[in-house]
Amino acid sequence: MDIHYPQLLSIVSAVVALTGFTLLAFRHSLRPHKASHEPPVIPQALPLIGHLVGIFRHGFEYFEHLAAENKLPIFTLSILTKQVHIINSPDLVVAVQKNPKVYDFSVFAIAMLPRLFDLDSKTMRLASTQIDHPGGSWNLVVETSRIMHRCLAPGPSLESMERLALTKMLRYFDELGNKPGDTVLELFAWLRTVMTIASTEAVYGPQNPFGKTAELEHALWAWEKDLTCLLLAPAPSIFARKGCHARSQLVDALTDYFEWRGHEEASEVTKARYHAGIAYGLSIPEIAHLEFGSLMGVLINSTPTFFWLLAHIYSDPQLLAELRIELSLGTMKRVKAANGSMKCTIDVPTIRQTFPLLASTYQETLRFHTHNSSSRMVTQDTTLAKQYRLKAGSIIQILGGTIHALPSIWGDDAEQFNPRRFLKTTTEDDKRKQHPGAFRSFGGGVSLCPGRHFATTEICAAAAMFVLRFDMTVVDGAGKEVNWQIPSMEVGRITSSIPLPKGDVRVKVGVREQMRDWEWSFGFGVQDAK
């Protein structure tokens, strides 16, 4: 979000739109002014701070409102003493991504780390130290990114994490399926628990601290809810007490986890991150603080994505029926057991090979719900795409939500949810959807999400089983079935590239009549996991 799924840098990119201006503005004393060939400047009601007030009040929505109002490929906001260039054109996105040295992301990572993860000056000094590696020298932020991309690329490490996550998720599905009759639950709250435990199990292994107590799940989401105040408030311990307390709970639990050597049985990515921290001279508590990056990436965007995907599928009876036909023909392997019951296996490798309608619905969920802003610092005077002169020290913001709503890219129905939008065709109109700068949910360039493969497999495989196995309807407080209403999004929350729903949806879930007494599992090629 950029879906920037599990990576430290992703969260920095998401929050910088609201914090980077304040932290970096006074490093440059020249007031911005528009010269020839510079992007047009959008006026503000209050000199210097008018746009800043809008950002604090409305988050990313403020950028998107200005973009919709002005309909420009790029424009400039004067915020304090900074020039902030808002990019709404896929062509300009590609130009930025092609030159990461001129349009630099790392400066924001360094600036945001102390507040984001509560790091002291000693930890920051160690994390910023350049250490020699085969192929060059770089700091811990860069090393962490390299680890994430290596361990989460397709291969044995990724497959092991997928197996653990889906095996854990299956237990929740079985628990739901084995209950007599239907179950009424709050959909997002239930999915939040399922995703929190399953995903952290994949990351932290059998000693997963989140599997030991429900308090840690609540602490994680309490910290996320208070993150805006933790980043912006002058005294977080006063204005974000719950967030500070939750963060302390998480650090204590993760410190215990590493001291008890839980990482030795964990995923390759957790082992590598731990050993990288030790190599850079960090203590175990300091390593625990840095684990917040992994936690945020693993859960904050994948959880609402799963929610929105199921909501769109079950609110559209025709889509639900077509998906069940597609999935039952291709992903579901049935075997009749000796006692006469059916055993059904969802073939995960087949999911990875992409089923057209499921893949299209998933991609459309990301396109429709992405509201993010990717950030870069201009490191030298330059001309973007041979058109726009940008000064050193100015900031670039790439608006994912705005680009995802461009009719020139997505068609006249760009503001509507169309689950068949990404089905492959050969028409010229649909070729426009393949523009390399148009799909921003996983970011792009140096900030391309390393966990996109894990996210896609985990969500799509789980959705496939849920759709085949369960019926789900919306009910009111009295348990009476009512029509589906997709909730609106909390687009102002700066930590979620995929916004959370405004309010939960009460649903009634039950096993489909023709699937009763079936045994279910996820298959991973040669062996099955259950």
N, C-alpha and C positions, 0 to 999 in steps of 0.2 A: 500498500500500500501506500506512497508507493506500497503495494501490499508488502513489501520488504519483509517477508515472513521472518524466520528466526535469526535476527542479526542485530548486534549492538548498534550499528550505524543507522538502521532503519528508524529507530525511535528518535534518534537525534535529528534525523531529517524531518520527521513529523512535527516535532515541537519547535524547531528553529523558527518557523514562521511567526511564532508569538514571542520568542525570547531573544533571538539573535539580534534583532534590531537594537534592543536596549543594551545588550552586552557589548556590541561592536560599534555602535554609532559614534561614540566620542573618540574613537581612534583616528578619525579623519576630520579635520577642522573645516574644510571647504564646504560651503553650502552648495547643494546641487543646483544646477541650472541647465536649461535645455539649449544645446547647440544644434547646428544644422546636422541632420542625419541621425540625431539621437531619438530614441523612442518618445512619443508624445507623453507629456506630463499631465496626470489627472489632478485637477485642483481639489483643495480640501477646505472645509469650512473654518477650521481652526489652524492657524499657521503652525507648522512643524509637527504638531501632535494630532491633527484631525484624523489622519488615517490610522495612527496608532490606537486611538480611542476605539475606532471601528473594529480593529483587529481584536482588541481585548474583549469587546462586547459580543462579537459574532464569530470569532475564529475564522476558519477557512471560508465560511459563508460570505464574509466581507469581500474577499478576493473574487469569489465567484459572482457576486452581485455586480461588482464593478466590471468584470469581464463581460457579463451578459448585457450590461447597460451600454458599454462602449464598443463592443464587437471589434476589437483590434487584435492583431496577431501578437503584439507586444506593447505594453505601456509602462510608464514609470510612476511610482509613488515617492514623494519626498517625505521621509520620515526622520524627524530630528535632522541630523546632518547627513543622512544616508540617502542614496538612490537605490530604490528597490524596483527591479524590472520584473514585471509579471508576464510570463510567457503562456500564450494560449494556442500556439500554432505547432502542430506536429513537425513541420519542416524545421522550425527553429529548435525544437527539442532535439532533433537529430544533430543539428549543428553544434549544440552544447555538448552532447554526449561524445562527439567525435574528438573533443579537445579537453580532456579532463585536467590538464595542467593549467590551462588558462581559466577554466571554470571549475574551481576546486571545491570539493566537498569536505575534505579532512579538517579544515579550519573550524567548521561547525562542531565536529565531533569533539575536538579538544576543548572548545569553549563550553559545551553543554555538559560534559561528563561530571564535573563536581556537583552540580545541583541535581542532575538526573539520578546519580547513584550515590550521592552523599559521600564523595571522595575528598579526603584531606589533601593538603599540598604535597605531603610525602608520597602518597599513592600516585598523584598526578605526575610528579617528577619521575617516578619509576616507570609509569605507563608511557610517558613521553620519550623515554630514553631510546636511542637508536642502538640496536644490537645487530651484530653481523650474522647473516644467514647465508646458506648457499644461494647465490644469485643476487646478493645485495644486503643492504642494511635498512631496517625499518623499526618503527615503534610497536607497542603492544596493540594499538588500535588496528594497525595494518595486519599484524600477525593474526589477530582474532578473525579478521575478515578472510584471510587466506585459509585459516582452519575451517571456517564455516563452509566456504565454497568447496574445499577438498572433501570434507567428511559428508557433506550433504549432496554431493554429486551422485548420479546413478551408480550403484555398485553395492558391495556387501555391507558397508557401513550404513547406508541409507536403507537397504532392505531389512536389516536387523531392527532399525528403529520403527519402520512401518509395521513389521511383524508384532513388536511389543505393543505399539499403540492400538492396533486393531484387535489384538488378542484381549487387551484390557477392555476395549470398547464392547467387544462381544459379550463380556460378562454382564455389562449393564443392559444390553439388548435382551440377553437371556432372562435376566431378572424381571424385566418388563414383560417378556413373553410368557413367562411361567406363572404369572399372577392369574388367579381365577377372574374371569370377566375383564372389563375395561378398567383403565387407570386414568384418573384425571390429574393433570400436572401442569405446572407453568413451564412452557416450552423452553424459553431462553434460560431460565434458572436450571432446569434439568440438563440441558446441553452444556451449560457452563461447567457443571460438575463433571459430566462425562468427558468433556474435552480437557479440562484441567488435569484430571487424574490420568487419563490415557496418554496425553502428550507428555506430561512430566515423567510418567513411567518410562516412556521411550527415551527420554533424555537422561534421566538419573538412575534407571535400572531398579533392581529389587530393593535397594535401600532408599528409594524415593521418599523424601520427607513429606511430600504432599499426600502420600498414601497412608500416612500414619495418623493424621488428625485433620478433621475438616476445618479447623481454625486457620490453617495456612491458606486454603483456598479463599476463605473470606478475607484474610489479610491481603492477599495478592490483589483482589478486586477492590478492596478499600483503598489500597495504595494507588491503584490506577485511577480511581474516582477523584482522588485529591491531587493528582499529579500537576494539574494546572497551577494550583496554589503553591505546591512544593517548588515549582520552577519560577514563579513570578512574584510571590509574596515576599516582602522584605524580611519578615520573621516567620518562616514556615512552622516553627514549633508552636506558634500562637495561632496562626491562621489556617494551618493544616495539621492540627493535632492528631486526628485519626490517621492521616496518611503517614505521619512521622512514626506513630506507634506501630502501624502495620509494617512499615519498612524495617523497623527494629526487630519485629517478630520474624520476618523473613530472613534477615541477615543472621540472626541467632540460629535459626534452624539450618540454614545452609552452612554456617560455620561448623556446627556439630556434624553435619553430613560429611564435610571434607575431613574433619579431624578424626572421624570414625572410619575413614578410608572408603566411604561409600562409592566414590568415583572409580575405584578399582574394578567394580562390577558394572559400571555404567556404559553409556554409548561412547563410541570413539570420539565424538565431538566434545563430550564433557571431559574425558581423559586428556585430550589435546589442549583444551582451554586451561585446565588445571596446571598441566606441566608448562604451558607457556607463561602462566602467571608466576610460577616458581622461577623459571628461567629469567624473568625480568625483575626478580627480587621481591615480589609481593608476598606478604604473609597470608595465612589462610583466611583471616577475617577480611582482608583486602580483596582476596579472590572472591569471597562470598558477595561482597558489594558489587563486583563487576558481573556477577551472574544475573543481575537484574536484566541485562540486555538480552540474555537467552530467554528468560521467562516472558518478557514482554513480547518478543518476536514469536514465540511458540504459541501464545494464547490470545493476545489481545485482538488480533485480526482474524485468526482462523475460527474462533468461536462464533462471532456474529456472521461470518460467511456461511457457516453450516446452518445457522438459524435462518438466514434469508433464503438460502437454497431450498430448504424444506418448506418454508412458508410459500414460496412461489410455486413449487411443485404441487403441494396439496391444495392450494387455493385455485388451481386450474385443473378441473376433472379430465379434460381432454389430454393435457400434457401428462398427467399422472398415468392415464391409461396407456398412452403411447410409450412412455418410459418403461412401464412394466412389461410390455411386449418386447421392447428392445433388449432389456436386461435379462429377461427370462430365456430369450433365444441365444444369448451370447455369453453371459457371465455366470450362469447358474448351472451347476452340475448336480444331477439328482442320482442317488443310489438308494435302492430299497433294502432296508436292513432285514435281518432274519426274523425279527418280531413283527414285521409288516410295516413299520414306520418308515418315513422317508428321511434321508439325510441329504441336506442341500449345502453345497459349497459355493461361495462367491469367489470366483477366480480373480485374485488381485492383479497378477500380471496382465490379464486381459483388460482390466480397467485401465491400466497404464497405457495400453495400446490405443485407447480412446474409442468410446462408443459415441457416435456422432451427436445424438440428441442430448445425452447426459453431459457430454463435453461442452456442447453449445450452451446448455442451460447454466452450467457452472461458470463459463466465461461471461455470459450475460449477467449473471449475478454479480460478478466482480466489476464488470463495466458499469452497471447500473448503480451500484452502491459505493463505488470508490469516491471518496472525497479527501484527497490528500494534497500535499504541497511539497515538492522536492526542492532542496535548496543548494545553491552554489555561490561561491565568492569569486568575483572577477579579480584575477591576480595581476593583470597588467592591462593597460589601455589596448583596446582591440576593436575589431569590427565584426559583429556577429552576422554570419551568412552573407557577407559582403554588402550589408544594408544598414545595420544599426551600430553606431559608435557607442561603446560602453567604456566607462572609466574604471581604472583600477580601484578596488575597494568597494565597488557597488555590489549589490546582492541580486541574485536571480532566484525567482520562485517559479516553478513549473506546476501549473494547476491541473492535476489529474481529472478532477470532476468536470471542469470546463471542457477539456479536450474530449472527454467521454460523452459529452452532450452536443458535439458539433454535427449539425446536419450534413455538412460537406463530407464528413467521414462516414457517419453511421446512418444517414438517410433522414427523411422527414419525420420518422418515428423515433428519433434519437432519445427523446425524453420519455419514451414508453418502454416497458419491459417486454422484450421479444425473445422467448427462449430459443427460437430457431434462427436467430440473427447470425450465428457463427457456423451454421451448416455450410459445408463447402459447395460452391457452385463455380461455374466458369464465366459468369457474366462480368462485364466490365465494372458495373456498379459495386459488386461484391469484392472485387480486387482492391478497392480503396480501403477495405477494412484491414488489409495486410500492411498498411503504412507502418514503418518501423518505429515511428514516434507517437502512434495513436493510442496504443493500449498501455496504460500507465499503472495498472494494479500491482504489478510486480516490479515497478521501477524500470530502470534501464541504465546502460552504461556501467560506470564503476559501482553504482549502487543497486545493480540488479539483484533481486532477492535470491540468496543462496538456498533458501528453504522452500522454494516454489514447488519442487518435485515432491517433497514430503507433504506439504500442504495439500496439493492436488490429489495425491493418492489417498491420504488419510480421509479427507472430506468426501471424495467421490466414492470410494469403496464403502465407507460407512453409510452414505446416502443410498447407495445401491441396495444394501441389505435392508435398510429401514423401509425403503419404498416397496420392496418385494414382500416384506414380512408383515408390515403393520398398516392398518387403516388409522386415520387420524382426522378428527373433526374438531371444530371450535365449539366451546360450550360457554354459557354464561355462569354467573355465580350460583345459580340453582341447578346446574348440571344439564340445562336444556341446550340442545344443538342450535347454533346460530350460524349465519353466513360468515365466511372468511373475510376479514378486513386486515390487509397488510399494514402493520403499524408504521408510523413515520419514523424518521431517523434522527438520532441525536448528533447532528453534524457539527455541533460546536465543540465536541470533546476532542482535544488536540492530539491525544495519544492513539486514536483509532482511525486508521486509514479507511477501514470499513466500519462505519458508525454502528453503534449499538442501537437497538430499537428503543423508542420512547414508550416504555411500558411493555409488559410481557403479554403473552397470548395464552389463555387457559385452553387446554386441549384435552380431548378424550382419546386415548390410544388403546388399541386392541389388536390382537393377532387376526389377520385375515382368515375368514372361515375355511378357505381351502388350504391354509397353511398350518392348521392346528395339529399339534403333536409332531411337527417336523423338527428335526435336529439341524442346527445351522452351524456353519464354520466359515472362516476365511481360508482360502487356499493360496499357497505361495509357490506354485510350481510343483516340485517333486514331493514336498511335504505340506501337510495342512496344519494350521494352527487353530487351537481352540482353547 
